[in-house]
C-alpha cells in the first residue's frame, strides 16, 4: 500500500504541470472556434471543422515523436544512461525538424491553391479553409519542436519553465486573436495566424534551457546514432496511430454529417468539440504523466510500479473524470450560448446535445489510452494497433452509420460514447487469452510477462516513514536475503546499507520541509547480484556529488555515506520525475 501511495503522490504532483502543457494544443481550437463563431460566422466554423482531421494527423506525428522519445529516454533514465538520453534527445529534435519542414511545405501548397479545390459545396468555405491552412503553416515548426521540448523539460525536472511557456502562449494567443480577428478582421487567416505566432513564442521561451553544453540534454547534433531515429518512430508509432485513425475517422464522419445533416452539423460538432477540448486536457495530462512513469518503470524493470501506475489510473483518474463529465453535462446550455444564442436555430440544439452526450467519452478514454500506453512501452505493437483501429475508426464509423439516419447529430455523439466501450472489452479479452483464464488482479489484467523484472519471490518492497521502523525492516531484509540463498556477508551489508541510507534520508530529508514523506525500499535478488533501491520524494540530494565533496572534509563526518560508497560494488543516484532514486549494487565477486 505504501508503494502505491508514493506512486500516486508522484503522479498527482506531476499532473497539474502536464495538464497545463497539454492545454497548449487545445487552446488553438478553443480560441479559434470562439472567435470564428462570434466574429466571422458559421462558415468560418465549418472551415475550422474541415481542417480538424488534418490537425489530428499533425498532432499524431508530434505524439509519435514525443511518445517514442519519452519511452526510450525513460528506459535510459531507469538504466542510469545519460549518454543514451542525450543521443535520443538530439535525434528527436533533428527528426522533428525534418518532418516539420515537410509538413509546412504541404500546408503552403494547399494554402495557395486550395481555394479552387471543392472540399465543400460552398466556395466561400473553400476559400476560408485555404486561408486557414496558410496561416497554420506558420505554426508547424514551433509546434513540433516545442512539444518535444516541454516533454524533456518535465523529464529533466524543469517543469516550471514549460509552465511559464504555456501561460505566455495562452495570453499571447488570445491577444493576437482579438487583434487579428476582432480588430483587423483578417477572418480565417487571422484565426490561424494568431496561435501560430503564439507557438513561436512558446518555443522560444523553452529553447534556452537546451543551449548550454553543460545541460543534461542540449542541442548537439554531432556523433549521433542515426539508427536510433528509426527506433523513436517504431516505438512511438503505435501510440500515435490512434490519432492517425482519428484523422481518418474525422474525414469519414464529416462526410456522413454533410450527407445526412448538412454543413450546420459540422459547425455544431466543431463548437462542442472545440470547447470540450479544454476539458480533454485533463485526461491528456494524465496520460503524459502515466507515460513517463510507465517508461521509467520498464527501464528499471519495476513490476510493482507498473501496476501502481495502472491502479492510480483506474481507481483515481476515472472517478475524477466521471465527476467532471457530469458537471459539464449540467452546464450544457450556458456552454452552448458561448457560440450560439438563438434556441430556435438548428445549430443551437445540435451543439447543446453535443455538450450533453460527448463528456461521457472522457472517463471511458482512460482505459484505452493507458493500456495502449503500457503496451507501447512494453513494445507490444499488435494489440496497440488492433485497439487503435477498433477505437479510432471502426467503432465510431459503424455506430454513426447505424444511428445518424434516425437520430441526426445526437446519433453521431452517441456513437462516440458507445465506441468508448470497445476498449475495456478488448483489454479483458486480451488478458484472458494471454493468461489463458480470467484475470484476478491488475497484474494479470495488464498481462505482465512472468519473466519481467525480478520474480515476486525474489523481490522485497518496504515503506519507511520514521526512524523506529528502520531497524526492524533492516533485520527483516537480512533474513529475506538469507532465505533466498544469499551469502551472510552480502545479506549483512545489504541490511547495513539500508540502515545507513534510509536513516540519512529520514533524518535530513524529512525535516527539510513541512510535507509528508516516505522512503520506498526495494530489494531485488538476482543471480550473483543484490540491488537495493531507495526512492523518496524529499528535496533533491545528489549523493554522488556529495561523495565527491567529502574528500575535502573531515573524515569523521558522513561516515555512513563513506561506508556504503567504499563497500558497494556500484552506487548510482538520479532524480527521476521529482523522486530521489538511489541504487546500490552488491555483486557476488566484487565489492564485498
C-alpha positions, 0 to 999 in steps of 0.5 A, a space after each residue: 500500500 505504501 508503494 502505491 501511495 508514493 506512486 500516486 503522490 508522484 503522479 498527482 504532483 506531476 499532473 497539474 504541470 502536464 495538464 497545463 502543457 497539454 492545454 497548449 494544443 487545445 487552446 488553438 481550437 478553443 480560441 479559434 472556434 470562439 472567435 470564428 463563431 462570434 466574429 466571422 460566422 458559421 462558415 468560418 466554423 465549418 472551415 475550422 471543422 474541415 481542417 480538424 482531421 488534418 490537425 489530428 494527423 499533425 498532432 499524431 506525428 508530434 505524439 509519435 515523436 514525443 511518445 517514442 522519445 519519452 519511452 526510450 529516454 525513460 528506459 535510459 533514465 531507469 538504466 542510469 544512461 545519460 549518454 543514451 538520453 542525450 543521443 535520443 534527445 538530439 535525434 528527436 529534435 533533428 527528426 522533428 525538424 525534418 518532418 516539420 519542414 515537410 509538413 509546412 511545405 504541404 500546408 503552403 501548397 494547399 494554402 495557395 491553391 486550395 481555394 479552387 479545390 471543392 472540399 465543400 459545396 460552398 466556395 466561400 468555405 473553400 476559400 476560408 479553409 485555404 486561408 486557414 491552412 496558410 496561416 497554420 503553416 506558420 505554426 508547424 515548426 514551433 509546434 513540433 519542436 516545442 512539444 518535444 521540448 516541454 516533454 524533456 523539460 518535465 523529464 529533466 525536472 524543469 517543469 516550471 519553465 514549460 509552465 511559464 511557456 504555456 501561460 505566455 502562449 495562452 495570453 499571447 494567443 488570445 491577444 493576437 486573436 482579438 487583434 487579428 480577428 476582432 480588430 483587423 478582421 483578417 477572418 480565417 487567416 487571422 484565426 490561424 495566424 494568431 496561435 501560430 505566432 503564439 507557438 513561436 513564442 512558446 518555443 522560444 521561451 523553452 529553447 534556452 534551457 537546451 543551449 548550454 553544453 553543460 545541460 543534461 540534454 542540449 542541442 548537439 547534433 554531432 556523433 549521433 546514432 542515426 539508427 536510433 531515429 528509426 527506433 523513436 518512430 517504431 516505438 512511438 508509432 503505435 501510440 500515435 496511430 490512434 490519432 492517425 485513425 482519428 484523422 481518418 475517422 474525422 474525414 469519414 464522419 464529416 462526410 456522413 454529417 454533410 450527407 445526412 445533416 448538412 454543413 450546420 452539423 459540422 459547425 455544431 460538432 466543431 463548437 462542442 468539440 472545440 470547447 470540450 477540448 479544454 476539458 480533454 486536457 485533463 485526461 491528456 495530462 494524465 496520460 503524459 504523466 502515466 507515460 513517463 512513469 510507465 517508461 521509467 518503470 520498464 527501464 528499471 524493470 519495476 513490476 510493482 510500479 507498473 501496476 501502481 501506475 495502472 491502479 492510480 489510473 483506474 481507481 483515481 483518474 476515472 472517478 475524477 473524470 466521471 465527476 467532471 463529465 457530469 458537471 459539464 453535462 449540467 452546464 450544457 446550455 450556458 456552454 452552448 450560448 458561448 457560440 450560439 444564442 438563438 434556441 430556435 436555430 438548428 445549430 443551437 440544439 445540435 451543439 447543446 446535445 453535443 455538450 450533453 452526450 460527448 463528456 461521457 467519452 472522457 472517463 471511458 478514454 482512460 482505459 484505452 489510452 493507458 493500456 495502449 500506453 503500457 503496451 507501447 512501452 512494453 513494445 507490444 505493437 499488435 494489440 496497440 494497433 488492433 485497439 487503435 483501429 477498433 477505437 479510432 475508426 471502426 467503432 465510431 464509423 459503424 455506430 454513426 452509420 447505424 444511428 445518424 439516419 434516425 437520430 441526426 447529430 445526437 446519433 453521431 455523439 452517441 456513437 462516440 460514447 458507445 465506441 468508448 466501450 470497445 476498449 475495456 472489452 478488448 483489454 479483458 479479452 486480451 488478458 484472458 487469452 494471454 493468461 489463458 483464464 480470467 484475470 484476478 488482479 491488475 497484474 494479470 489484467 495488464 498481462 505482465 510477462 512472468 519473466 519481467 523484472 525480478 520474480 515476486 519471490 525474489 523481490 522485497 518492497 518496504 515503506 519507511 516513514 520514521 526512524 523506529 521502523 528502520 531497524 526492524 525492516 533492516 533485520 527483516 531484509 537480512 533474513 529475506 536475503 538469507 532465505 533466498 540463498 544469499 551469502 551472510 556477508 552480502 545479506 549483512 551489508 545489504 541490511 547495513 546499507 539500508 540502515 545507513 541510507 534510509 536513516 540519512 534520508 529520514 533524518 535530513 530529508 524529512 525535516 527539510 520541509 513541512 510535507 509528508 514523506 516516505 522512503 520506498 525500499 526495494 530489494 531485488 535478488 538476482 543471480 550473483 547480484 543484490 540491488 537495493 533501491 531507495 526512492 523518496 520524494 524529499 528535496 533533491 540530494 545528489 549523493 554522488 556529488 556529495 561523495 565527491 565533496 567529502 574528500 575535502 572534509 573531515 573524515 569523521 563526518 558522513 561516515 555512513 555515506 563513506 561506508 556504503 560508497 567504499 563497500 558497494 560494488 556500484 552506487 548510482 543516484 538520479 532524480 527521476 520525475 521529482 523522486 530521489 532514486 538511489 541504487 546500490 549494487 552488491 555483486 557476488 565477486 566484487 565489492 564485498 
